[in-house]
């Protein structure tokens, strides 16, 4: 396929562009700076400099492509995660950007759109498994994701194929927050994100990238992209500590996160999310079935000097 990628140099895009090329696809990707254009070109993709918010220019860039993968985001850093105004750039990308992408895809006659979203939209479901039919929640930081999903559904209503991928928490080289978490673990600081018995559904960036590639053969729908075995928050913290070869001397109590309400709810709720529907629809499988294996691989790469 001829595939156009937005966010091709971001956390997931940096892994997805090479995965697409390895699978034999022809890739064009949006580049905001000459430096990012050079990175894409070195990978084998064709960089295009165009605004994510200019639907006319995007339509011209999308012409002749079979699919558009909207992976653009502007997530705040961990130090600013709970500051409401820090989410404005992300909301603009997810709301206005996804609107422009879908408008452009329709104008250009693109057949397929894949939209990035998050599994953290689901309501806290304790230890029960969550599939794509489970009810979602609405809180301030989720506004942009709901808007992006709505735009994907709008594309589907015209007869196009629209796939929404609800990813678990990203980790791995290239995910800034996970690199920070690994650095803290090596300093013997253990972080539990919420009540220790609650569940966290995550996905290594390598597996997220192959899932995006697999989505090119998926039918219209919403799909969860998470690893096979969600861990409890305590198990996740232990897996990270073991990968870092550092027993925690200081443990930050996860229940304290509940005091921040909806500002931290995406990380403190219990989400035991199933990837069964996506595996059945596409034949995709995760290289790292849980964060135990994924953090070991991540630690090996980060310890080689990339951290």
C-alpha positions in Angstrom: 0.0 0.0 0.0 0.9 3.6 -0.3 0.6 4.9 3.2 0.7 8.5 4.6 1.7 8.9 8.3 1.2 11.9 10.5 3.3 11.8 13.7 5.9 9.7 11.9 8.8 10.9 14.1 6.9 10.7 17.4 7.1 8.0 20.0 5.0 5.4 18.1 5.6 6.9 14.7 9.4 6.4 15.1 8.8 2.7 15.4 5.9 2.5 12.9 7.5 4.0 9.8 10.3 1.4 9.8 7.8 -1.4 10.5 5.7 -0.3 7.5 8.7 -0.1 5.3 9.9 -3.5 6.5 6.4 -4.9 5.6 6.9 -3.6 2.0 4.7 -0.5 2.1 5.5 2.8 0.4 5.6 5.4 3.1 5.1 9.2 3.0 5.3 11.0 6.3 4.6 14.5 7.6 7.7 16.3 8.8 7.6 19.6 10.6 11.3 20.4 10.5 14.3 19.8 8.2 15.8 17.6 10.9 12.8 15.4 11.2 12.6 15.2 7.4 16.2 14.0 7.3 15.3 11.3 9.8 12.4 10.1 7.7 14.4 10.1 4.5 17.2 8.1 6.2 14.6 5.5 7.1 13.4 5.2 3.5 10.2 7.3 3.8 9.3 10.3 1.7 9.0 13.4 4.0 6.4 16.1 3.2 6.3 19.4 5.0 2.7 20.5 5.5 0.6 21.7 8.4 -1.5 19.2 10.2 -4.2 21.8 10.4 -4.4 22.8 6.7 -6.9 20.4 5.2 -6.4 21.6 1.7 -2.7 21.1 1.8 -3.1 17.8 3.4 -5.6 16.7 0.7 -2.9 17.5 -1.9 -0.3 15.5 0.1 -2.7 12.5 0.6 -3.6 12.2 -3.1 -2.7 8.8 -4.5 -2.4 7.2 -1.1 -4.3 4.1 0.0 -4.3 4.8 3.7 -3.7 7.6 6.2 -2.4 6.7 9.6 -3.0 9.6 12.1 -0.5 9.1 14.9 0.1 12.8 15.6 0.2 13.8 19.2 1.7 16.4 21.5 1.6 14.8 25.0 2.9 16.9 27.9 5.9 15.7 29.9 5.5 13.8 33.1 6.4 17.0 35.1 3.5 18.8 33.5 1.1 15.9 33.2 -1.3 17.1 35.8 -1.4 20.8 34.7 -4.6 21.3 32.7 -3.2 24.0 30.3 -0.4 21.6 29.4 -2.9 19.5 27.5 -3.9 22.4 25.1 -1.5 21.4 22.4 -2.5 17.8 22.6 -6.2 18.7 22.4 -5.6 20.9 19.3 -3.8 18.0 17.6 -6.5 15.5 18.5 -9.5 17.7 17.8 -8.5 20.2 15.1 -5.8 17.9 13.6 -8.0 14.8 13.3 -10.8 17.0 11.8 -8.4 18.3 9.1 -7.0 14.8 8.5 -10.4 13.3 7.9 -11.6 16.2 5.7 -8.4 15.9 3.6 -8.7 12.1 3.4 -12.3 12.4 2.1 -11.3 15.1 -0.4 -8.3 13.0 -1.6 -10.4 9.9 -2.0 -8.3 7.9 0.5 -9.9 4.5 1.3 -8.6 3.8 4.8 -7.9 5.9 7.9 -6.3 4.6 11.1 -6.7 6.8 14.2 -4.6 6.5 17.3 -6.6 6.5 20.6 -6.1 5.2 24.2 -7.4 2.4 26.3 -7.5 4.8 29.3 -10.9 5.9 28.0 -12.6 2.9 29.6 -14.1 3.1 33.1 -12.4 1.5 36.0 -13.5 -2.1 35.9 -11.6 -3.6 38.8 -10.2 -7.1 38.0 -12.8 -7.8 35.3 -11.6 -8.0 31.6 -12.5 -5.1 29.4 -13.3 -5.5 25.7 -14.3 -2.9 23.1 -18.0 -3.0 24.1 -17.3 -1.8 27.6 -18.5 1.7 28.5 -16.0 4.6 28.2 -15.6 7.5 30.5 -15.4 11.3 29.8 -12.9 13.4 31.8 -11.0 16.6 30.7 -7.9 14.9 29.4 -9.9 12.5 27.3 -11.8 15.2 25.4 -9.3 15.1 22.5 -9.4 11.3 22.2 -13.2 11.3 22.0 -13.1 13.9 19.3 -10.5 12.0 17.3 -12.6 8.8 17.5 -15.7 10.7 16.4 -13.8 12.0 13.3 -12.8 8.4 12.5 -16.4 7.3 12.8 -17.4 10.3 10.5 -15.0 8.9 7.9 -16.6 5.4 8.2 -20.1 6.9 7.7 -19.1 8.0 4.2 -18.2 4.4 3.3 -14.5 4.5 4.0 -12.7 2.0 6.2 -11.9 3.6 9.6 -9.9 1.8 12.3 -9.6 3.3 15.8 -6.7 1.7 17.9 -7.1 2.1 21.6 -3.5 1.7 22.8 -2.4 0.7 26.3 0.2 2.7 28.1 3.2 3.0 25.8 6.7 2.0 27.1 10.0 1.3 25.5 12.8 3.4 23.9 11.3 6.6 22.5 8.6 6.9 25.1 9.9 9.8 27.3 7.8 8.9 30.3 9.0 5.3 30.3 12.6 6.4 30.0 12.0 8.6 33.0 10.5 5.7 34.9 13.4 3.4 34.1 15.9 6.1 35.2 14.0 6.4 38.5 14.0 2.6 39.0 17.8 2.6 38.6 17.9 5.1 41.4 15.9 2.6 43.5 12.7 4.6 43.4 9.6 2.5 42.9 6.5 4.1 41.4 3.1 2.5 41.6 0.4 4.2 39.5 -2.7 3.8 41.6 -3.8 1.1 44.1 -1.3 -1.7 43.9 -3.9 -4.4 43.2 -5.4 -2.5 40.3 -4.5 -3.4 36.7 -2.4 -1.6 34.1 -2.7 -2.4 30.4 0.5 -1.5 28.5 2.0 -2.0 25.1 5.7 -1.9 24.1 6.3 0.5 21.2 7.7 -2.3 19.0 4.4 -4.1 19.4 2.4 -0.9 18.9 4.1 -0.4 15.6 3.4 -3.8 14.3 -0.2 -3.4 15.4 -0.5 -0.2 13.3 0.9 -2.1 10.3 -1.6 -4.9 11.0 -4.4 -2.4 11.1 -4.0 -2.0 7.3 -5.8 -5.3 6.9 -8.4 -4.7 9.7 -12.1 -4.0 9.0 -13.8 -0.8 10.2 -14.1 -0.8 14.0 -12.6 0.0 17.4 -9.8 -2.3 18.6 -7.8 -2.5 21.8 -4.0 -2.8 21.3 -2.5 -4.0 24.5 -0.2 -6.8 25.6 -1.6 -10.2 26.4 -1.2 -10.1 30.1 -2.0 -6.9 31.9 -0.2 -6.7 35.2 -1.3 -5.3 38.5 0.3 -2.0 39.4 2.5 -3.8 42.0 3.5 -6.4 39.4 4.3 -3.7 36.9 6.5 -1.9 39.4 8.3 -5.1 40.3 8.9 -6.0 36.6 10.4 -2.5 36.1 12.6 -2.9 39.2 13.8 -6.3 38.1 14.6 -5.1 34.6 16.6 -2.3 36.2 18.4 -4.6 38.6 17.6 -2.3 41.4 15.5 -3.1 44.5 13.4 -0.1 45.4 14.6 1.7 48.5 11.8 4.3 48.2 8.2 3.4 47.1 5.9 6.1 46.2 2.4 5.0 47.4 0.1 4.6 44.4 -3.1 5.3 46.4 -1.9 8.9 46.8 -2.6 9.4 43.1 -6.3 9.1 43.8 -6.2 12.5 45.6 -5.6 14.2 42.2 -8.9 13.1 40.8 -9.5 13.4 37.1 -6.0 15.0 36.6 -4.5 11.5 37.1 -7.4 9.2 36.5 -6.1 7.9 33.2 -3.2 6.3 35.2 -4.8 5.4 38.5 -7.9 3.5 37.3 -7.9 -0.3 37.0 -7.9 -1.4 33.4 -7.5 -5.1 32.5 -8.0 -4.7 28.8 -8.3 -7.6 26.3 -6.6 -7.6 22.8 -8.6 -10.6 21.6 -10.7 -8.8 19.1 -7.7 -7.3 17.3 -5.8 -10.5 17.3 -8.7 -12.3 15.7 -9.4 -9.6 13.1 -5.8 -9.2 11.9 -3.7 -12.2 13.1 -1.4 -9.7 15.0 0.5 -11.0 18.0 2.7 -9.2 20.6 6.4 -9.9 20.7 6.3 -9.1 24.4 3.3 -10.8 26.0 3.6 -8.7 29.2 5.6 -5.9 30.6 7.9 -8.4 32.3 9.4 -9.4 29.0 9.1 -5.9 27.5 10.9 -4.1 30.3 13.8 -6.6 30.1 14.2 -5.8 26.4 13.7 -2.1 27.1 16.3 -2.1 29.8 18.8 -3.8 27.6 18.4 -1.2 24.9 18.4 1.8 27.2 21.4 0.5 29.1 23.4 0.6 25.9 23.7 4.4 26.2 20.5 5.7 24.7 19.2 6.8 28.2 
